[in-house]
């Protein structure tokens, strides 16, 4: 009997993908809230990232503030849990799109998905 390595590799990668995306340890990013949604230069905003379901362990999260800065957060039961909060202050006026991107920290656990929100920053009076 002749075996097809390509067929076996396809089957193995399909099973690995199914296991990876269905793992209990993988948490899906659900949404993000920014308070206040309209602010002035120099005023701090608070970003809250929510996830679906139970708290993930060994989950990475990167929050990008659209002004060249970002913060990385490790979510774990003994470190930080959802909702994840971060604060930020903008130096220039404008409309910014904040993005939270899930990351895997191990092959068996992590966060998946992306959430975005906008904040309007006005010039200080």
Phi and psi in radians as a Rosetta constraint file:
Dihedral C 1 N 2 CA 2 C 2 CIRCULARHARMONIC -1.672 0.35
Dihedral N 2 CA 2 C 2 N 3 CIRCULARHARMONIC 2.294 0.35
Dihedral C 2 N 3 CA 3 C 3 CIRCULARHARMONIC -1.722 0.35
Dihedral N 3 CA 3 C 3 N 4 CIRCULARHARMONIC 2.525 0.35
Dihedral C 3 N 4 CA 4 C 4 CIRCULARHARMONIC -1.733 0.35
Dihedral N 4 CA 4 C 4 N 5 CIRCULARHARMONIC 1.925 0.35
Dihedral C 4 N 5 CA 5 C 5 CIRCULARHARMONIC -1.149 0.35
Dihedral N 5 CA 5 C 5 N 6 CIRCULARHARMONIC -0.616 0.35
Dihedral C 5 N 6 CA 6 C 6 CIRCULARHARMONIC -1.096 0.35
Dihedral N 6 CA 6 C 6 N 7 CIRCULARHARMONIC -0.728 0.35
Dihedral C 6 N 7 CA 7 C 7 CIRCULARHARMONIC -1.130 0.35
Dihedral N 7 CA 7 C 7 N 8 CIRCULARHARMONIC -0.718 0.35
Dihedral C 7 N 8 CA 8 C 8 CIRCULARHARMONIC -1.159 0.35
Dihedral N 8 CA 8 C 8 N 9 CIRCULARHARMONIC -0.712 0.35
Dihedral C 8 N 9 CA 9 C 9 CIRCULARHARMONIC -1.129 0.35
Dihedral N 9 CA 9 C 9 N 10 CIRCULARHARMONIC -0.703 0.35
Dihedral C 9 N 10 CA 10 C 10 CIRCULARHARMONIC -1.095 0.35
Dihedral N 10 CA 10 C 10 N 11 CIRCULARHARMONIC -0.786 0.35
Dihedral C 10 N 11 CA 11 C 11 CIRCULARHARMONIC -1.087 0.35
Dihedral N 11 CA 11 C 11 N 12 CIRCULARHARMONIC -0.779 0.35
Dihedral C 11 N 12 CA 12 C 12 CIRCULARHARMONIC -1.101 0.35
Dihedral N 12 CA 12 C 12 N 13 CIRCULARHARMONIC -0.753 0.35
Dihedral C 12 N 13 CA 13 C 13 CIRCULARHARMONIC -1.212 0.35
Dihedral N 13 CA 13 C 13 N 14 CIRCULARHARMONIC -0.598 0.35
Dihedral C 13 N 14 CA 14 C 14 CIRCULARHARMONIC -1.133 0.35
Dihedral N 14 CA 14 C 14 N 15 CIRCULARHARMONIC -0.775 0.35
Dihedral C 14 N 15 CA 15 C 15 CIRCULARHARMONIC -1.146 0.35
Dihedral N 15 CA 15 C 15 N 16 CIRCULARHARMONIC -0.708 0.35
Dihedral C 15 N 16 CA 16 C 16 CIRCULARHARMONIC -1.111 0.35
Dihedral N 16 CA 16 C 16 N 17 CIRCULARHARMONIC -0.720 0.35
Dihedral C 16 N 17 CA 17 C 17 CIRCULARHARMONIC -1.125 0.35
Dihedral N 17 CA 17 C 17 N 18 CIRCULARHARMONIC -0.779 0.35
Dihedral C 17 N 18 CA 18 C 18 CIRCULARHARMONIC -1.084 0.35
Dihedral N 18 CA 18 C 18 N 19 CIRCULARHARMONIC -0.745 0.35
Dihedral C 18 N 19 CA 19 C 19 CIRCULARHARMONIC -1.153 0.35
Dihedral N 19 CA 19 C 19 N 20 CIRCULARHARMONIC -0.745 0.35
Dihedral C 19 N 20 CA 20 C 20 CIRCULARHARMONIC -1.088 0.35
Dihedral N 20 CA 20 C 20 N 21 CIRCULARHARMONIC -0.827 0.35
Dihedral C 20 N 21 CA 21 C 21 CIRCULARHARMONIC -1.350 0.35
Dihedral N 21 CA 21 C 21 N 22 CIRCULARHARMONIC -0.357 0.35
Dihedral C 21 N 22 CA 22 C 22 CIRCULARHARMONIC -1.759 0.35
Dihedral N 22 CA 22 C 22 N 23 CIRCULARHARMONIC 0.084 0.35
Dihedral C 22 N 23 CA 23 C 23 CIRCULARHARMONIC -1.116 0.35
Dihedral N 23 CA 23 C 23 N 24 CIRCULARHARMONIC 2.458 0.35
Dihedral C 23 N 24 CA 24 C 24 CIRCULARHARMONIC -1.074 0.35
Dihedral N 24 CA 24 C 24 N 25 CIRCULARHARMONIC -0.593 0.35
Dihedral C 24 N 25 CA 25 C 25 CIRCULARHARMONIC -1.277 0.35
Dihedral N 25 CA 25 C 25 N 26 CIRCULARHARMONIC -0.177 0.35
Dihedral C 25 N 26 CA 26 C 26 CIRCULARHARMONIC -1.565 0.35
Dihedral N 26 CA 26 C 26 N 27 CIRCULARHARMONIC 2.133 0.35
Dihedral C 26 N 27 CA 27 C 27 CIRCULARHARMONIC -1.830 0.35
Dihedral N 27 CA 27 C 27 N 28 CIRCULARHARMONIC 2.424 0.35
Dihedral C 27 N 28 CA 28 C 28 CIRCULARHARMONIC -1.719 0.35
Dihedral N 28 CA 28 C 28 N 29 CIRCULARHARMONIC 2.277 0.35
Dihedral C 28 N 29 CA 29 C 29 CIRCULARHARMONIC -1.184 0.35
Dihedral N 29 CA 29 C 29 N 30 CIRCULARHARMONIC 2.235 0.35
Dihedral C 29 N 30 CA 30 C 30 CIRCULARHARMONIC -1.715 0.35
Dihedral N 30 CA 30 C 30 N 31 CIRCULARHARMONIC -0.876 0.35
Dihedral C 30 N 31 CA 31 C 31 CIRCULARHARMONIC -2.851 0.35
Dihedral N 31 CA 31 C 31 N 32 CIRCULARHARMONIC 3.020 0.35
Dihedral C 31 N 32 CA 32 C 32 CIRCULARHARMONIC -2.419 0.35
Dihedral N 32 CA 32 C 32 N 33 CIRCULARHARMONIC 2.492 0.35
Dihedral C 32 N 33 CA 33 C 33 CIRCULARHARMONIC -2.209 0.35
Dihedral N 33 CA 33 C 33 N 34 CIRCULARHARMONIC 2.365 0.35
Dihedral C 33 N 34 CA 34 C 34 CIRCULARHARMONIC -2.061 0.35
Dihedral N 34 CA 34 C 34 N 35 CIRCULARHARMONIC 2.249 0.35
Dihedral C 34 N 35 CA 35 C 35 CIRCULARHARMONIC -2.262 0.35
Dihedral N 35 CA 35 C 35 N 36 CIRCULARHARMONIC 2.243 0.35
Dihedral C 35 N 36 CA 36 C 36 CIRCULARHARMONIC -1.314 0.35
Dihedral N 36 CA 36 C 36 N 37 CIRCULARHARMONIC 2.769 0.35
Dihedral C 36 N 37 CA 37 C 37 CIRCULARHARMONIC -1.434 0.35
Dihedral N 37 CA 37 C 37 N 38 CIRCULARHARMONIC -0.220 0.35
Dihedral C 37 N 38 CA 38 C 38 CIRCULARHARMONIC -2.327 0.35
Dihedral N 38 CA 38 C 38 N 39 CIRCULARHARMONIC 2.262 0.35
Dihedral C 38 N 39 CA 39 C 39 CIRCULARHARMONIC -2.528 0.35
Dihedral N 39 CA 39 C 39 N 40 CIRCULARHARMONIC -3.079 0.35
Dihedral C 39 N 40 CA 40 C 40 CIRCULARHARMONIC -2.095 0.35
Dihedral N 40 CA 40 C 40 N 41 CIRCULARHARMONIC 2.798 0.35
Dihedral C 40 N 41 CA 41 C 41 CIRCULARHARMONIC -0.941 0.35
Dihedral N 41 CA 41 C 41 N 42 CIRCULARHARMONIC 2.308 0.35
Dihedral C 41 N 42 CA 42 C 42 CIRCULARHARMONIC 1.573 0.35
Dihedral N 42 CA 42 C 42 N 43 CIRCULARHARMONIC -0.193 0.35
Dihedral C 42 N 43 CA 43 C 43 CIRCULARHARMONIC -1.584 0.35
Dihedral N 43 CA 43 C 43 N 44 CIRCULARHARMONIC 2.346 0.35
Dihedral C 43 N 44 CA 44 C 44 CIRCULARHARMONIC -1.306 0.35
Dihedral N 44 CA 44 C 44 N 45 CIRCULARHARMONIC 2.426 0.35
Dihedral C 44 N 45 CA 45 C 45 CIRCULARHARMONIC -1.925 0.35
Dihedral N 45 CA 45 C 45 N 46 CIRCULARHARMONIC 2.777 0.35
Dihedral C 45 N 46 CA 46 C 46 CIRCULARHARMONIC -2.112 0.35
Dihedral N 46 CA 46 C 46 N 47 CIRCULARHARMONIC 2.193 0.35
Dihedral C 46 N 47 CA 47 C 47 CIRCULARHARMONIC -1.873 0.35
Dihedral N 47 CA 47 C 47 N 48 CIRCULARHARMONIC 2.240 0.35
Dihedral C 47 N 48 CA 48 C 48 CIRCULARHARMONIC -2.083 0.35
Dihedral N 48 CA 48 C 48 N 49 CIRCULARHARMONIC 2.179 0.35
Dihedral C 48 N 49 CA 49 C 49 CIRCULARHARMONIC -1.884 0.35
Dihedral N 49 CA 49 C 49 N 50 CIRCULARHARMONIC 2.197 0.35
Dihedral C 49 N 50 CA 50 C 50 CIRCULARHARMONIC -1.899 0.35
Dihedral N 50 CA 50 C 50 N 51 CIRCULARHARMONIC 2.683 0.35
Dihedral C 50 N 51 CA 51 C 51 CIRCULARHARMONIC -2.154 0.35
Dihedral N 51 CA 51 C 51 N 52 CIRCULARHARMONIC 2.792 0.35
Dihedral C 51 N 52 CA 52 C 52 CIRCULARHARMONIC -1.410 0.35
Dihedral N 52 CA 52 C 52 N 53 CIRCULARHARMONIC 2.466 0.35
Dihedral C 52 N 53 CA 53 C 53 CIRCULARHARMONIC 1.246 0.35
Dihedral N 53 CA 53 C 53 N 54 CIRCULARHARMONIC -2.653 0.35
Dihedral C 53 N 54 CA 54 C 54 CIRCULARHARMONIC -1.290 0.35
Dihedral N 54 CA 54 C 54 N 55 CIRCULARHARMONIC 2.908 0.35
Dihedral C 54 N 55 CA 55 C 55 CIRCULARHARMONIC -1.193 0.35
Dihedral N 55 CA 55 C 55 N 56 CIRCULARHARMONIC 2.356 0.35
Dihedral C 55 N 56 CA 56 C 56 CIRCULARHARMONIC -1.483 0.35
Dihedral N 56 CA 56 C 56 N 57 CIRCULARHARMONIC 2.725 0.35
Dihedral C 56 N 57 CA 57 C 57 CIRCULARHARMONIC -2.054 0.35
Dihedral N 57 CA 57 C 57 N 58 CIRCULARHARMONIC 2.661 0.35
Dihedral C 57 N 58 CA 58 C 58 CIRCULARHARMONIC 0.942 0.35
Dihedral N 58 CA 58 C 58 N 59 CIRCULARHARMONIC 0.871 0.35
Dihedral C 58 N 59 CA 59 C 59 CIRCULARHARMONIC -2.004 0.35
Dihedral N 59 CA 59 C 59 N 60 CIRCULARHARMONIC 2.336 0.35
Dihedral C 59 N 60 CA 60 C 60 CIRCULARHARMONIC -1.813 0.35
Dihedral N 60 CA 60 C 60 N 61 CIRCULARHARMONIC 2.586 0.35
Dihedral C 60 N 61 CA 61 C 61 CIRCULARHARMONIC -2.506 0.35
Dihedral N 61 CA 61 C 61 N 62 CIRCULARHARMONIC 2.274 0.35
Dihedral C 61 N 62 CA 62 C 62 CIRCULARHARMONIC -2.042 0.35
Dihedral N 62 CA 62 C 62 N 63 CIRCULARHARMONIC 2.165 0.35
Dihedral C 62 N 63 CA 63 C 63 CIRCULARHARMONIC -1.884 0.35
Dihedral N 63 CA 63 C 63 N 64 CIRCULARHARMONIC 2.078 0.35
Dihedral C 63 N 64 CA 64 C 64 CIRCULARHARMONIC -1.842 0.35
Dihedral N 64 CA 64 C 64 N 65 CIRCULARHARMONIC 2.307 0.35
Dihedral C 64 N 65 CA 65 C 65 CIRCULARHARMONIC -1.721 0.35
Dihedral N 65 CA 65 C 65 N 66 CIRCULARHARMONIC 0.072 0.35
Dihedral C 65 N 66 CA 66 C 66 CIRCULARHARMONIC 1.204 0.35
Dihedral N 66 CA 66 C 66 N 67 CIRCULARHARMONIC 0.249 0.35
Dihedral C 66 N 67 CA 67 C 67 CIRCULARHARMONIC -2.157 0.35
Dihedral N 67 CA 67 C 67 N 68 CIRCULARHARMONIC 0.336 0.35
Dihedral C 67 N 68 CA 68 C 68 CIRCULARHARMONIC 1.643 0.35
Dihedral N 68 CA 68 C 68 N 69 CIRCULARHARMONIC -0.036 0.35
Dihedral C 68 N 69 CA 69 C 69 CIRCULARHARMONIC -1.982 0.35
Dihedral N 69 CA 69 C 69 N 70 CIRCULARHARMONIC 2.685 0.35
Dihedral C 69 N 70 CA 70 C 70 CIRCULARHARMONIC -2.647 0.35
Dihedral N 70 CA 70 C 70 N 71 CIRCULARHARMONIC 2.852 0.35
Dihedral C 70 N 71 CA 71 C 71 CIRCULARHARMONIC -2.320 0.35
Dihedral N 71 CA 71 C 71 N 72 CIRCULARHARMONIC 2.471 0.35
Dihedral C 71 N 72 CA 72 C 72 CIRCULARHARMONIC -1.885 0.35
Dihedral N 72 CA 72 C 72 N 73 CIRCULARHARMONIC 2.421 0.35
Dihedral C 72 N 73 CA 73 C 73 CIRCULARHARMONIC -2.274 0.35
Dihedral N 73 CA 73 C 73 N 74 CIRCULARHARMONIC 2.373 0.35
Dihedral C 73 N 74 CA 74 C 74 CIRCULARHARMONIC -1.760 0.35
Dihedral N 74 CA 74 C 74 N 75 CIRCULARHARMONIC 2.160 0.35
Dihedral C 74 N 75 CA 75 C 75 CIRCULARHARMONIC -1.765 0.35
Dihedral N 75 CA 75 C 75 N 76 CIRCULARHARMONIC 2.164 0.35
Dihedral C 75 N 76 CA 76 C 76 CIRCULARHARMONIC -2.713 0.35
Dihedral N 76 CA 76 C 76 N 77 CIRCULARHARMONIC 2.661 0.35
Dihedral C 76 N 77 CA 77 C 77 CIRCULARHARMONIC -0.951 0.35
Dihedral N 77 CA 77 C 77 N 78 CIRCULARHARMONIC -0.605 0.35
Dihedral C 77 N 78 CA 78 C 78 CIRCULARHARMONIC -1.710 0.35
Dihedral N 78 CA 78 C 78 N 79 CIRCULARHARMONIC 0.109 0.35
Dihedral C 78 N 79 CA 79 C 79 CIRCULARHARMONIC -2.151 0.35
Dihedral N 79 CA 79 C 79 N 80 CIRCULARHARMONIC -1.154 0.35
Dihedral C 79 N 80 CA 80 C 80 CIRCULARHARMONIC -2.610 0.35
Dihedral N 80 CA 80 C 80 N 81 CIRCULARHARMONIC 2.493 0.35
Dihedral C 80 N 81 CA 81 C 81 CIRCULARHARMONIC -2.157 0.35
Dihedral N 81 CA 81 C 81 N 82 CIRCULARHARMONIC 2.942 0.35
Dihedral C 81 N 82 CA 82 C 82 CIRCULARHARMONIC -1.328 0.35
Dihedral N 82 CA 82 C 82 N 83 CIRCULARHARMONIC 2.553 0.35
Dihedral C 82 N 83 CA 83 C 83 CIRCULARHARMONIC -1.268 0.35
Dihedral N 83 CA 83 C 83 N 84 CIRCULARHARMONIC 2.489 0.35
Dihedral C 83 N 84 CA 84 C 84 CIRCULARHARMONIC -1.526 0.35
Dihedral N 84 CA 84 C 84 N 85 CIRCULARHARMONIC 2.314 0.35
Dihedral C 84 N 85 CA 85 C 85 CIRCULARHARMONIC -2.101 0.35
Dihedral N 85 CA 85 C 85 N 86 CIRCULARHARMONIC 2.561 0.35
Dihedral C 85 N 86 CA 86 C 86 CIRCULARHARMONIC -2.544 0.35
Dihedral N 86 CA 86 C 86 N 87 CIRCULARHARMONIC 2.659 0.35
Dihedral C 86 N 87 CA 87 C 87 CIRCULARHARMONIC -2.057 0.35
Dihedral N 87 CA 87 C 87 N 88 CIRCULARHARMONIC 2.732 0.35
Dihedral C 87 N 88 CA 88 C 88 CIRCULARHARMONIC -2.734 0.35
Dihedral N 88 CA 88 C 88 N 89 CIRCULARHARMONIC 2.633 0.35
Dihedral C 88 N 89 CA 89 C 89 CIRCULARHARMONIC -2.214 0.35
Dihedral N 89 CA 89 C 89 N 90 CIRCULARHARMONIC 2.280 0.35
Dihedral C 89 N 90 CA 90 C 90 CIRCULARHARMONIC -1.653 0.35
Dihedral N 90 CA 90 C 90 N 91 CIRCULARHARMONIC 2.487 0.35
Dihedral C 90 N 91 CA 91 C 91 CIRCULARHARMONIC -1.687 0.35
Dihedral N 91 CA 91 C 91 N 92 CIRCULARHARMONIC -0.295 0.35
Dihedral C 91 N 92 CA 92 C 92 CIRCULARHARMONIC -2.247 0.35
Dihedral N 92 CA 92 C 92 N 93 CIRCULARHARMONIC 2.543 0.35
Dihedral C 92 N 93 CA 93 C 93 CIRCULARHARMONIC -1.225 0.35
Dihedral N 93 CA 93 C 93 N 94 CIRCULARHARMONIC 2.730 0.35
Dihedral C 93 N 94 CA 94 C 94 CIRCULARHARMONIC 2.669 0.35
Dihedral N 94 CA 94 C 94 N 95 CIRCULARHARMONIC 3.130 0.35
Dihedral C 94 N 95 CA 95 C 95 CIRCULARHARMONIC -1.854 0.35
Dihedral N 95 CA 95 C 95 N 96 CIRCULARHARMONIC 2.137 0.35
Dihedral C 95 N 96 CA 96 C 96 CIRCULARHARMONIC -2.013 0.35
Dihedral N 96 CA 96 C 96 N 97 CIRCULARHARMONIC 2.469 0.35
Dihedral C 96 N 97 CA 97 C 97 CIRCULARHARMONIC -1.841 0.35
Dihedral N 97 CA 97 C 97 N 98 CIRCULARHARMONIC 1.958 0.35
Dihedral C 97 N 98 CA 98 C 98 CIRCULARHARMONIC -1.596 0.35
Dihedral N 98 CA 98 C 98 N 99 CIRCULARHARMONIC 2.368 0.35
Dihedral C 98 N 99 CA 99 C 99 CIRCULARHARMONIC -2.218 0.35
Dihedral N 99 CA 99 C 99 N 100 CIRCULARHARMONIC 2.320 0.35
Dihedral C 99 N 100 CA 100 C 100 CIRCULARHARMONIC -1.947 0.35
Dihedral N 100 CA 100 C 100 N 101 CIRCULARHARMONIC 2.143 0.35
Dihedral C 100 N 101 CA 101 C 101 CIRCULARHARMONIC -2.084 0.35
Dihedral N 101 CA 101 C 101 N 102 CIRCULARHARMONIC 2.192 0.35
Dihedral C 101 N 102 CA 102 C 102 CIRCULARHARMONIC -1.284 0.35
Dihedral N 102 CA 102 C 102 N 103 CIRCULARHARMONIC 2.591 0.35
Dihedral C 102 N 103 CA 103 C 103 CIRCULARHARMONIC -2.376 0.35
Dihedral N 103 CA 103 C 103 N 104 CIRCULARHARMONIC 2.583 0.35
Dihedral C 103 N 104 CA 104 C 104 CIRCULARHARMONIC -1.567 0.35
Dihedral N 104 CA 104 C 104 N 105 CIRCULARHARMONIC 2.327 0.35
Dihedral C 104 N 105 CA 105 C 105 CIRCULARHARMONIC -1.727 0.35
Dihedral N 105 CA 105 C 105 N 106 CIRCULARHARMONIC -0.386 0.35
Dihedral C 105 N 106 CA 106 C 106 CIRCULARHARMONIC -2.398 0.35
Dihedral N 106 CA 106 C 106 N 107 CIRCULARHARMONIC 2.872 0.35
Dihedral C 106 N 107 CA 107 C 107 CIRCULARHARMONIC -1.158 0.35
Dihedral N 107 CA 107 C 107 N 108 CIRCULARHARMONIC -0.277 0.35
Dihedral C 107 N 108 CA 108 C 108 CIRCULARHARMONIC -1.864 0.35
Dihedral N 108 CA 108 C 108 N 109 CIRCULARHARMONIC -0.156 0.35
Dihedral C 108 N 109 CA 109 C 109 CIRCULARHARMONIC -2.638 0.35
Dihedral N 109 CA 109 C 109 N 110 CIRCULARHARMONIC 2.585 0.35
Dihedral C 109 N 110 CA 110 C 110 CIRCULARHARMONIC 2.956 0.35
Dihedral N 110 CA 110 C 110 N 111 CIRCULARHARMONIC -2.916 0.35
Dihedral C 110 N 111 CA 111 C 111 CIRCULARHARMONIC -2.034 0.35
Dihedral N 111 CA 111 C 111 N 112 CIRCULARHARMONIC 2.563 0.35
Dihedral C 111 N 112 CA 112 C 112 CIRCULARHARMONIC -2.193 0.35
Dihedral N 112 CA 112 C 112 N 113 CIRCULARHARMONIC 2.657 0.35
Dihedral C 112 N 113 CA 113 C 113 CIRCULARHARMONIC 1.747 0.35
Dihedral N 113 CA 113 C 113 N 114 CIRCULARHARMONIC 3.052 0.35
Dihedral C 113 N 114 CA 114 C 114 CIRCULARHARMONIC -2.468 0.35
Dihedral N 114 CA 114 C 114 N 115 CIRCULARHARMONIC 2.532 0.35
Dihedral C 114 N 115 CA 115 C 115 CIRCULARHARMONIC -2.304 0.35
Dihedral N 115 CA 115 C 115 N 116 CIRCULARHARMONIC 2.524 0.35
Dihedral C 115 N 116 CA 116 C 116 CIRCULARHARMONIC -2.306 0.35
Dihedral N 116 CA 116 C 116 N 117 CIRCULARHARMONIC 2.714 0.35
Dihedral C 116 N 117 CA 117 C 117 CIRCULARHARMONIC -2.667 0.35
Dihedral N 117 CA 117 C 117 N 118 CIRCULARHARMONIC 2.719 0.35
Dihedral C 117 N 118 CA 118 C 118 CIRCULARHARMONIC -1.928 0.35
Dihedral N 118 CA 118 C 118 N 119 CIRCULARHARMONIC 2.623 0.35
Dihedral C 118 N 119 CA 119 C 119 CIRCULARHARMONIC -2.357 0.35
Dihedral N 119 CA 119 C 119 N 120 CIRCULARHARMONIC 2.394 0.35
Dihedral C 119 N 120 CA 120 C 120 CIRCULARHARMONIC -1.779 0.35
Dihedral N 120 CA 120 C 120 N 121 CIRCULARHARMONIC 2.166 0.35
Dihedral C 120 N 121 CA 121 C 121 CIRCULARHARMONIC -1.988 0.35
Dihedral N 121 CA 121 C 121 N 122 CIRCULARHARMONIC 2.089 0.35
Dihedral C 121 N 122 CA 122 C 122 CIRCULARHARMONIC -1.735 0.35
Dihedral N 122 CA 122 C 122 N 123 CIRCULARHARMONIC 2.752 0.35
Dihedral C 122 N 123 CA 123 C 123 CIRCULARHARMONIC -1.131 0.35
Dihedral N 123 CA 123 C 123 N 124 CIRCULARHARMONIC 2.530 0.35
Dihedral C 123 N 124 CA 124 C 124 CIRCULARHARMONIC -1.200 0.35
Dihedral N 124 CA 124 C 124 N 125 CIRCULARHARMONIC 2.537 0.35
